[in-house]
Amino acid sequence: MTNVKKKILVVEDEPDLVLMLEARLTSEGYEVHSAFDGLEGIKKAKKVKPDIILVDIMMPKLDGYSMSKRLKEDDITTGIPIVVISGKDTMRSLFKALGVNHYFTKPIKMDELLTAIANILADSA
């Protein structure tokens, strides 16, 4: 039996943070895909069908809240767990109402993020 890598979609408009997340998640054995705004994130989610999505709130074209709402309303993407990574703590309750699996504020504590990802993926397996 082959070991299939879990796919993570990172939707974030800060290139340095995307590179850091890609490098760390790849080193942990994940297959990482990236998008730099909410609209691109929706397209990639439908194409790649990731096992989990990491999404920022403040992004161009479509913010993380609207993107998450659209993903949860779409039959193709509705079951994909979403983890929010944001500089804003005030949106936590809105995302909780959407069924977002976890909410992290920046700066990210990478070990806590990795633990949350592993737990969410284990629960959805």
N, C-alpha and C positions, 0 to 999 in steps of 0.2 A: 504494500500500500504506500502510495506517495504522500508526502507531507505537503499539503497545499498551504501556501502562505495566505494569511488573512490580509484582506485589502483595506487600507485606510485612505479616505479622501480628506485632505487638508484644504479647507477653504478659508483663505487668509490673504489680506491685501498687503501685508508687510513682508517683502521678499526675504529679509534676513531671518525673520521668524519661520517662514516656510522652509528655508534651507536648513535651519537648525532642527526643526521638527522632522524633515525628511531624513536627515543624516542619522538622528537618534533612533527614529522608528525603523529605518532600514537596518540599522545595526542590531536592533532587537528582533529582526526576522520578519518584519511586516513588508508587504508590497505597498508602496506609497504613491498616491496620485495627488496632484495639486490643482487648485483653481484659485484665481486671484480676485474674483467677485462672485456675488450670489447667483447671477444668471449663468455664468460659466460653471459654477458649482452644481446647479440643478442639471445642466446638460451632462456633466461628467458623472453625476450620481446615477443617472438613467443609463448611461453607456457602460460604466465600469461595474455598477452594482456592488459598491463596497460593503464590507462587513460592519463598518462604523464610519461616521463622518465627524470630523472636528471642524467647527465653524466659528468664525469671529462674528461679532455683532455689527460693528461699524465698517461697512465696505461700500465701494462704489457700485452703481447700477442696481443692486438689490441688497438690502441689509440682511443680517443673519436671522433676525426674527421672521421677516417675510419669506426668506428662503426656507427656513425650518417649517414654517406653516405650509408652504407649497409642497414640500417633501412629504409631510405627514398626510396631506390631502390626496396625494397621487398614489394610485394602486401599485405602481412599480416600486416606489421608494418608501411607502408608508411604514414598513417594518424595520427600516434601517435605524439602528441606534444613533443618536446625535449627542455629541459632547460640545458644549459651548465654551469657547476660550475668549474672554473679553477683558478690556480695561474697565468696563462698567459693571458695578455690582448691583445697580438699581433695577436691572431687567430680569433678575433671577426669578421673580414670581411669574412674570409673563411666560418665560420659557418653561417653567414648571407646569403651567397650565397646558402647554403644548405637548407635554410628555417627553421633554428632553431628559436624557439619562443622567447627565452630570453637567455642572457649571463651574468653570475655573476662572478666576480673575488673574490678569497679568500683573506682575511677572509670574510665569508658570513654574510651579515646582514639578520638575520633570518626573521624579520618582512617584509622586502622587498621581500624575497624569497616566503614567505607564501602569500603575496598579489599577486605576479606574478602568482603563482600556481592557486590561486582562480580565478583570471581573465582569465587565459588560459582555465581552466576547464569550466568556465561559457561561454566563447566564443565558445567552441567546443561542448557544450551540445545541 
